[in-house]
Amino acid sequence: MLFELTEEQKLIKDTARDFAEKELRPVAAQIDREEKIPESIFKKLGELGFWGILVPEQFGGAGLDVFSLALVLQEISRVCASTSVTMSVHNSLVCAGVAKYGTDEQKKKYLPKLATGEIIGAYSLSEPNAGSDAASIETKAVKDGQDYVLNGTKIFVSSGPFAGLMIVFVRTHPDKELRGKGISAFLVDFNQPGVKRGLAEEKMGVRGARLCEVVFEDCRVPADQMLGRENQGFKLALDLLNCGRIGIAIQAVGIATAALEASLKYVQERKQFGKFLSEFQAIQWKLSEMAMEIEAAQLLSYQAALLRDKGVSHFKEASMAKLFASTICNRAAKEAVQIHGGVGYTKEFPVERFFRDAKVTEIYEGTSEVQRIVINKALLNKKYQ
């Protein structure tokens, strides 16, 4: 299947690449080292409209589709995975969630600020005892008059240390045996009384993309802050994760591409045994396989994005893209370090950062094991939820 870009899509892709090369590349290593994305980068992303790619124009967004988001994330990921995953969570999980499931009042309240980056969105699902088994979450919300009172602990909240709004999933039905059928989603402001941010996690990779624990202690949330219908939040979570998985798949493609590009440059500069590394067949085969797998992962990711934009079922395709892209991303990053030899293990070259950044693509937005389960359910025609 061929994906011929329109003039608008080419412009979007070129704009993202230009920003990545001129603004991000000079600070990418710094972001990793200092575990922080500079405020200037956040501001520039807002000026380019990249915080509101999926936000309708009537609310101040770009009004674009998931395929356009994928084009942007791919270019950003080639240079800085921390920035790309922060953008992906904000766009594919939070903006998409409010735009698709929010009430008119919720859209008017939040989408304009999300579109400009005035507030950054976070997605809060995982808990200490509920990771891959998300339907077993224990954080609860109890109805009290016109409010719900939230109590519990969430972990690995992406962008939690600096976000202004989160979509949080909680149990609204006391019967845990209902699992996903007793879960609801709420839009919660981080400055809401009863919301406490924990310390930011120290991570192996994507170090500039901060995440933390969030604790709810008698946090009163108005009932009109519920996103979607009561006890229907788990379906909402799974739908948004499909969009998020496309974002992570294309992030993996971007990281893998960076690893290949760095390797191609190095093998044409480095000599051993009187020959450039590019002249050794063993190296040539590594590069060929990297290129082939990246191309395949890109096509799978594009296909999933286009299917979502058409509004047709794509949970299998999203999982296939995420599983395959994350797998080949880790392989490409590993080969890039190997090709660079000793210097590849140092911070003198960026491939060691690509190696560290690659690993988490097999974990967040659903582990590789979970993706295999989802794909198998589709093959056996079993219900997704």
N, C-alpha and C positions, 0 to 999 in steps of 0.2 A: 504494500500500500504506500503510495506516494503522498507526501504532505507539502503541497506547494503553497507558500505563504502569500497572503495578499500584501498589497503595498502598505496597508496599515500595520499588519503584523510584522513586516520587515522593519518598519520604522520603530515599532515597540522593541523588537529584538536588538536593533542597532543602538537605540537609546540606552538600553540596559547594559549592553556591552561597553559602550563609551563611558558610562558611569562607573562600571566595575573596573575598567582599566585605569581611568584617570583619578577617580576618587577613592576606590576601595583598595586597589592593589598596593598603593604606598603605605597603607595602615593595616593591612591584613595580618601581618606578623605581630604588630602591636596589639591588635584586638585579641589575638590568641594569648599573647604574653600577659596583658593587663586584665584579661577577662572582662572587657567592657567595650561596647561599640560607642565610638565618639558621638556626642550630641550633634555634631555637624553632619554626620552620616544620616542620622534620623531626620534631620531637617531637610537635607537634600532629597531623601526618599519621598518626603511629603511634597516637595516642590515638583517632583517628577510625576506625582500621582500614584506612586507605587504602593502606598498604604491602602489605597481605595480601589484597587483594580477590579474587585468584584462588587463594589458598591454602586448601586444605580445612580445615574447622573442627577436625578432629582434630589438626591441627598448629598450631592457634592463629590461623588465618586467618578471613576473613569467609565463605569458601565460596561466593562469588558467581560470576556468569558474566561473559563478555566484554562483553555488552550493558550490564551494570551498570558495568563499568569505563569503557565509552565515555561513559556519562552523567556520571560523575565527571570524567573527563578533559576533556570539553567545557566544563564549568563552570570548571575550573581554568584551562584555556587561554584563556578569555575575559579573564582577568586577568593571568596570568603563564605564558608559554610555557616558560620555563626550568624552572619547577616541574613543569609537566605532562609534559614530555618525560623528566625524571628519573623521574617516577612511571611513565610508560609503559614505559620500558626495564626498570625493576625488575619491574613486574607482568607485562607481556605477553611479555617475552623470558626473563627469569631465573626468576621464580616459576612461570610457566607451564611453562617447560622442566623444572625440577626436579620439579614436581607431575606432569607427564605422562610424563617419561622416566626419572626418578630411581628408584634402587632403594629398598627400604624403609629401609635404613640411611642413604642420602643424604637422603631426605625427613626422617627423624627428626633428622638432624644439622643441616640447613640451613633447612628451612621455618619452624620456630618463630622463628628469629632474623630471617629475611627478613620474616616477617609483621608483626613489631613495628617493623621498621626498625633493629633493633640492628646489622644489617649491611645495606648497600645493594648491590644486584646490578649487575654490568656485563656487557656482551656484547662479545666480542672476535672479530671476523671479518676486518675490513679490514687490508690490509698495504700497504707502499709500492708494490708491483708487482701488487697484487690488490685492486681496488676493486669496480667493477661486475662484473668477471670474478672472482667470489669462488672459483670452482673452481680457480683457478690459484695458490692460496696456497702459500707456500714454508716457513713455520714448520713444523718437523718434530718428531715424537715417536718416539724409538727405544726399543724394549723392552729393559730391562736387569734381569733377575731379576723381582722383584715390582713393579718401577717402570717408568715411562716417563720418558725424559730429554728435556725440551723445549728447543729452541733456535730462536731467530728473533725477529722484531720485528713487533708489531702497532701500528696507528695508529688514531686517532680512536676510542679506547675510551671510550664514553660512561660518565660517572661514575667513570672511572678514577682521578682524583686522590683520591677519598675512599671508593671502594667497598671492601667487604671480601671479596667473592666475585665471580668472573667465570666465565662459560661461554666457553671458548676453543676455537677450531677449529684443528686442526693436521693435517699430513699424516702418516699412520701407515703408508702404503704407499710404498716408494721410487720406484715407477714413476709419474712425473708425468703420463704419458699417460692414466692412469686418471682424472685430474682429480677430480671429485666423489666417485667411487667409492673413493678412497683416503684420505678425510678422516674424522677422528674428533673427538668433542667431549669435553672434560674440564672438571670443576669444579676451579678452582684458587683457593686462598686467596691474597690479596695479600701476606700475611706469609710466604708460602712462600719458603725460600731459593732464590735464583736468579731471583726476580721483581723487576724494577727499573722503577719508574715514571719516565717522562720528565716534562719540564715541561708544564704545562697549556697548551693551545692558546689563542691570543687570537683570538676570533671576531667576526664582524660582528654576529650576532644570537644569540638564546637564550644570552646571555653568562653567565647564572648556572648553566647546565647545563654543567658542566666535562667536558672530555675530554682525553686525553693519549696519548702513546705508551707502550707497555709492551714491555720487552725481556726475553726469556727467555735466560738463560745457564746451561746445564747445570742446569736446574730439574728436580728429581726429583719426580715426581707418582706416588703409589701407583696401581696398576692399578685398584683399586676406586673411584677417582675418575673413571673414564671414565663419561660420560653417554650411555646408549644402547649400541649395539653397535659393535664395532671396524669401521672403514671405512664406517660407515653415518651418520656425523655430518653429511654435507652434506644428506641428506634431512631430518634433524632441524633443521638451520639454516634450510632453506627453509620448513618448517612453522611454525617460530617467527616467521620474518619475516612470514608471512601474518598472524599475530596482531599483530605489531608494526606492520604497515602499516595495520591498522584503527585502532590507537592514533594513528598520525601523521595519518591521514585526519581523525579526529575532532578532533585538535589543530588542524588547518588550519581546520576548521569553526569552532572556538572563536575563533581569531585573526581570521578573517573577520567573525564576529559582533561582536567587539569593535570592529573597524574601522567596521562599519555603525552600531553604537550611538553611537560617538563622532561620526560624521558627522551622524546624525540630531539629536543634541544641538546640534552647532555650527551647522547650517543654520537652526535655529530661534532662534538668538541673534544671528547675524551679519547685518548689513545692508550692502547695496551698492546704489548708484543708487536709494536710497530704499525698497528692498524687502528683505525677508528672503531669504536665499539659497534657502530652501525654496519660494519662489514662482517661481523660474526653472525653466522646463521642462527645460533642460539638466541641472540638478542633480536634478530629480525623476526623470529617466530613469536617471541613474547609480544613485540609491538603489534604484529599482525592480529594476534588473538585479542589483544586489548582493544584495538580499533573495531574489530568485528563485533565483539560483545557490547561495546558502547553503542554501536549503531543499532543493534537489536534492542537493547534496553531503551534507547530513545524512541524507537518506533512503538514499543509496547506502551510507553508512558504517554506518547502523543495520542495513541488510539484510545486509551482510558480517558484522557482529557476530552477528546472529541465526543466520546459516548456520553460523558456526563453533560456536556453542553447541549446534546440532543435530547437529554431528559430520559434516556433509556437505561435499563438495568446495566450496571457496570461493575458490580462488586467483585466479580471474578477477575475482570480485566484489571481493575485497580490493584487487587492483591497480587496478580501475576506480575504486573509492572513493578510493584514495590519489592516483591521477593526477588525477582531476577535482577533488577537494577542494583539493589543493595548487595547482592551476592557478587556481581561482577565489579562493583565499585571497590569492595574490599580486596578482590583479587588484583585489580589494576593498581591499587595503592600499594599492595604488598610487592608486586612486580616492579613498581617504580623505585621503591627503596632498594630492592635487590639489584636493579640495573645501576643505580647510583653507587652501590657498594658501601664502603665505610662512610663516605660523606653523606650518604642518604640517611644515615642513622644520627646525623647531627642537625642542629638548627641552622646550619649554613645554607641548606637547601630546603625548599618548602615541602618536599615529599614526605618528610617525617610528620608534618602537620596534616597532610592529606591522609596519611596512614591512621593517625589518631582520630581524625574527623570521620573517616569512613565507617568505623565500627558501629557507631550508634544508628546508622541507617538500617541496620539489621534488628534494631531493638524498638525505637520509638515508633508511634503510630501503629503498633502491633508488631510483635516479633516475627521473625521468619517462620517460626513454628506455627504461629497463629495464622499467617497467610496461607500456609499449606492446608490448614484445617478449613479455611474459608473456601479455597479453591476446590478441595475435595467435596465439600457440601454442594457446591455448584455442579460438579461432575455427577454427583449422585442425586441431583434434583431435590436436595433437602432444603428446608426453609432456612434462610439466612439468619434470622433472629432466633 
